[in-house]
Amino acid sequence: MQTMPPRHGATPEELLRNLPRIDSTIPMYVDGRWTLADEGGTRDLVNPATGERIAVVAEGSDADAQRAIASARRAFDDGPWSTVSAHDRARLLLRVADKIDEHAAEFAKIDTLNNGKPLREAEYDVADAANCFRYYAGLATKPHGQTFDVPAPSQTFTVREPIGVCGQIVPWNYPLLMGVWKLAPALAAGNVCILKPAELTPLSSLRLASIFEELEFPPGVVNVLLGAGPAVGAPLAESDHVDKIAFTGGTTTGRAIMKAAAGNLKKISLELGGKSPNVVFADADFATAVDYALFGIYANSGQVCSAGSRLIVQDSLHDRFVAALVERAKKIRVGDGFDPETEMGPLISRTQMDRVESYIKIGRDEGATLLCGGTRLEGPLGEHGNFIVPTIFDAPDPKMRIVQEEIFGPVLAVQTFTDEADAIRLANDSVYGLAGAVFTQDVAKAHRVIRKLRAGITWINTYHPTYNEAPWGGYKQSGIGRELGTYGYDAYTEVKQINVNLDVVPSGWFSE
Ligand code: NAD
């Protein structure tokens, strides 16, 4: 195995020292044990910034998915987990949070190594992951039922109970955090989990599995299943023994999962793609709006479901705004995530880079004006890593594919509007409805526009802040259901109605 330049002060082997190996392969975690794939499959993982191989991991198949499902089923139906009180689940989850904090630097480096994102971004993700466990540990013991004032002699109330075996399928853009958004509420509510990380970025989820092992979670309560989507994700969606599927990823995959889940009508939550509008009025605070327009699209190299990939700017401000934006975009330092100077890292893979480049070509072909970027990074880094520099298109026609389709890369499409009604019309002209923002100093206008946006996550005079306390999810083809906050907890529960007869005598409905 090649070693990397020691920018992060350690070789990949040293960074991954806390992950187990079987025959030099990093195994998956199923039924409380580290195991290789049933059919012996393996996958090479690559550092997206350098193209170097960083690890070999097990690559599962249907047989491994069935093993994980059987284990989770046993854990839920017969294991000790169902008798663990909410109080004790909370205590355990707080310990998980503390362990993540204790190893925060290691987690962050693993995500930068595997995903390429700047270390500073990875550090935020890790802190957020620990806090997510803390938030749901707190929620586990809070009141969840209701009582109802029904006619005597009944007393009626509800309890929330775990759904059961939860298949959780996540993408590669926030390798640790996307899994934690699913594990933390599911475990708090008493479910058992089969987490399927993206095949390109499983390393931090595996490191998390080692924490569950260290804290002696019962076997089968948390499984980390490795493999490609169709090989191990699809069986989770199809299985009659899985009670819920929680999926984050592309809309096309989401649609396939919804169909596959129909067999046993399992509960589903879908967090899908987006093409989110960022509306800037002429009266916005100029410096703030420019700053967040950049952050909205270039954070995580644009590989963010809620990226502000459509900038919709008022006509009278357009030229000045776009000039400032282009000047700033050109200064963004693109590079290896371990380099402290780096502000934007690589794309996850060659395939993703090809996809982004194909959209840049589409943008040119359909007549959009390329204002900056549009190329790979030059120099030695660009030769081996998957780098595309920050790109901005003036894209006046709302029908253009670069305006309508999710690119998932550092490509911004700029549109222009005349008045408030025009801004709202353009902003909502999308099959997606994940997120959106408005920049203006007119408070009433900001609220009017936000209320008209058909999107689940919105911001006024900011872009991207996300809180464990507040619900996350989309309108339209951006998904079904909400994660995070109390909504995220409820999505992992069934509601049971309990009626108690307080006057225990025969009803007398039928004559004796
Ligand atoms: P993807 O849909 O290709 O893959 C996501 C996950 O699904 C991976 O683990 C993959 O292995 C698995 N998968 C693929 N095919 C499957 C199948 N047939 N059955 C079951 N599982 C399958 O998405 P991606 O390219 O990894 O991620 C990018 C997408 O994720 C973007 O569209 C982005 O908008 C979306 N995303 C959404 C959110 C959100 O919260 N709404 C967050 C992050 C990413």
Residues whose N, C-alpha, C, O or C-beta is under 5 A from the ligand:
A	BS01	NAD	I169 V170 P171 W172 K196 P197 A198 E199 G227 A228 G229 P230 G233 A234 T248 G249 G250 T251 T253 A256 E271 L272 G273 G274 C305 S478
